[in-house]
């Protein structure tokens, strides 16, 4: 939460007789942001696991499939593919 959002909550705490609709709206908005962040992190996790699964070599004589995958057009065309927004 931002400092302004926290201040708003504290202001409402000091005036318990006020309508709490604004507090609920503020929390609902913040919950929405958290849900979005969790979804984005889940996508990033899946993408990183996919990249990690490409590495089966244990020596340095084979080209790194992870680095090759990062250089493909798919990875370059989709910035969100690796968590970049």
Secondary structure as GFF3:
##gff-version 3
##sequence-region A 1 85
A	DSSP	alpha_helix	3	14	.	.	.	ID=ss1
A	DSSP	alpha_helix	21	53	.	.	.	ID=ss2
A	DSSP	alpha_helix	65	70	.	.	.	ID=ss3
A	DSSP	alpha_helix	73	77	.	.	.	ID=ss4
A	DSSP	three_ten_helix	79	82	.	.	.	ID=ss5
###
